[in-house]
Amino acid sequence: MLNKLYLSIKKKMSLEVFYEYDDSLSLQSAFEHALRKYINFILTNKDEFLFLEQFSNSPLLHKLSLKEGLDFFVPIFNLLEKGKSQNVFKQVDTNLLHMFMFIPAMQFVKAYIGGQIEFKQESLNELIQMTWDALKA
């Protein structure tokens, strides 16, 4: 039952992240769009996000569910692969690029939720730019 809930939330997240997502956008625009939508999902679905965070680290999460959850985000992996093929992104494992794309944003929002930082649009913009710069070749 927890695995089904996990997959349901991952699907909901992917639907929000890829709402109005367009493959024809420039790499940077598509990257920023997905990252902003991801942050917005966390902010508007705090309890579901916190469940994902806890359950993702649980031995109760089936490997099949973990893979299926990642399958919802194929467009991001495709974006990262496209960036690698165009020599825009570092030539490293795509999973590493994926981690570097989302973990800083996740930590930023968790710090905001935990009351450690104030949410400022300027800081968010800087975070997105820093994340882009970290992935660039």
C-alpha positions as CSV (number, residue, x, y, z in Angstrom):
1,M,0.0,0.0,0.0
2,L,2.9,2.4,0.8
3,N,4.5,1.6,-2.5
4,K,1.2,2.5,-4.3
5,L,1.0,5.8,-2.4
6,Y,4.7,6.5,-3.3
7,L,4.0,5.9,-7.0
8,S,0.8,7.9,-6.9
9,I,2.6,10.9,-5.5
10,K,5.5,10.5,-7.9
11,K,3.0,10.5,-10.8
12,K,1.3,13.6,-9.4
13,M,4.7,15.3,-9.1
14,S,5.7,14.4,-12.7
15,L,2.4,15.7,-14.0
16,E,3.1,19.0,-12.4
17,V,6.7,19.2,-13.3
18,F,5.9,18.5,-17.0
19,Y,2.8,20.6,-17.2
20,E,3.3,22.8,-20.2
21,Y,6.8,21.3,-20.7
22,D,8.0,21.6,-24.2
23,D,10.9,19.6,-25.7
24,S,11.4,22.3,-28.3
25,L,12.5,24.9,-25.6
26,S,16.2,25.6,-25.3
27,L,18.0,23.3,-23.0
28,Q,18.3,26.0,-20.4
29,S,14.7,27.1,-20.6
30,A,13.5,23.5,-20.3
31,F,15.8,22.9,-17.4
32,E,14.6,26.0,-15.6
33,H,11.0,25.2,-16.3
34,A,11.2,21.7,-14.8
35,L,13.2,22.9,-11.8
36,R,10.7,25.7,-11.0
37,K,7.8,23.3,-11.4
38,Y,9.5,20.8,-9.1
39,I,10.0,23.5,-6.4
40,N,6.4,24.6,-6.8
41,F,5.3,21.0,-6.3
42,I,7.2,20.8,-3.0
43,L,5.9,24.1,-1.8
44,T,2.3,23.3,-2.6
45,N,2.4,19.6,-1.6
46,K,4.6,19.7,1.5
47,D,3.1,16.6,3.3
48,E,3.3,14.5,0.2
49,F,6.9,15.6,-0.5
50,L,7.9,14.8,3.1
51,F,6.4,11.4,2.7
52,L,8.4,10.8,-0.5
53,E,11.5,12.0,1.4
54,Q,11.0,9.5,4.2
55,F,9.7,6.6,2.2
56,S,12.5,6.9,-0.4
57,N,15.0,6.0,2.3
58,S,12.9,3.1,3.7
59,P,13.7,-0.5,3.2
60,L,10.0,-1.0,2.5
61,L,10.3,0.7,-0.9
62,H,10.4,-2.0,-3.5
63,K,13.1,-1.6,-6.1
64,L,10.4,-2.0,-8.7
65,S,8.5,1.0,-7.3
66,L,11.7,3.1,-7.2
67,K,12.4,2.3,-10.9
68,E,8.7,3.0,-11.8
69,G,8.9,6.3,-10.0
70,L,11.9,7.3,-12.0
71,D,10.2,6.3,-15.2
72,F,7.7,9.2,-14.6
73,F,10.7,11.5,-15.1
74,V,12.0,10.2,-18.5
75,P,11.7,13.7,-20.1
76,I,14.3,15.0,-17.6
77,F,16.7,12.1,-18.3
78,N,16.1,12.8,-22.1
79,L,16.9,16.5,-21.5
80,L,20.1,15.6,-19.7
81,E,21.1,13.2,-22.4
82,K,20.4,15.8,-25.0
83,G,22.6,18.3,-23.1
84,K,25.4,15.8,-23.0
85,S,25.1,15.0,-26.7
86,Q,25.4,18.7,-27.5
87,N,28.3,19.1,-25.0
88,V,26.3,21.5,-22.9
89,F,26.4,19.3,-19.9
90,K,29.3,17.5,-18.3
91,Q,30.1,14.0,-19.7
92,V,29.3,12.1,-16.6
93,D,26.7,9.5,-15.7
94,T,23.2,11.0,-16.3
95,N,22.1,9.9,-12.8
96,L,24.7,12.2,-11.4
97,L,23.4,15.1,-13.4
98,H,19.9,14.2,-12.3
99,M,21.0,14.3,-8.6
100,F,22.8,17.6,-9.1
101,M,19.7,19.1,-10.8
102,F,17.2,18.3,-8.0
103,I,19.0,17.9,-4.7
104,P,20.0,21.6,-4.3
105,A,16.4,22.7,-4.9
106,M,15.1,20.1,-2.6
107,Q,17.5,21.2,0.2
108,F,16.6,24.9,-0.4
109,V,12.9,24.2,0.0
110,K,13.4,21.9,3.0
111,A,15.4,24.7,4.7
112,Y,12.5,27.1,4.0
113,I,9.9,24.6,5.3
114,G,12.0,24.1,8.4
115,G,12.2,27.9,9.0
116,Q,16.0,28.0,8.5
117,I,15.8,30.5,5.6
118,E,13.4,33.0,4.2
119,F,12.0,32.3,0.7
120,K,13.2,35.0,-1.7
121,Q,12.7,34.9,-5.4
122,E,16.2,36.3,-5.9
123,S,17.7,33.4,-3.9
124,L,15.6,30.9,-5.9
125,N,16.9,32.5,-9.2
126,E,20.5,32.3,-7.9
127,L,20.0,28.6,-6.9
128,I,18.7,27.7,-10.3
129,Q,21.6,29.5,-12.0
130,M,24.1,27.8,-9.7
131,T,22.5,24.5,-10.5
132,W,22.7,25.1,-14.2
133,D,26.3,26.2,-13.9
134,A,27.2,23.0,-11.9
135,L,25.9,20.8,-14.7
136,K,27.4,22.8,-17.6
137,A,30.5,21.3,-19.3
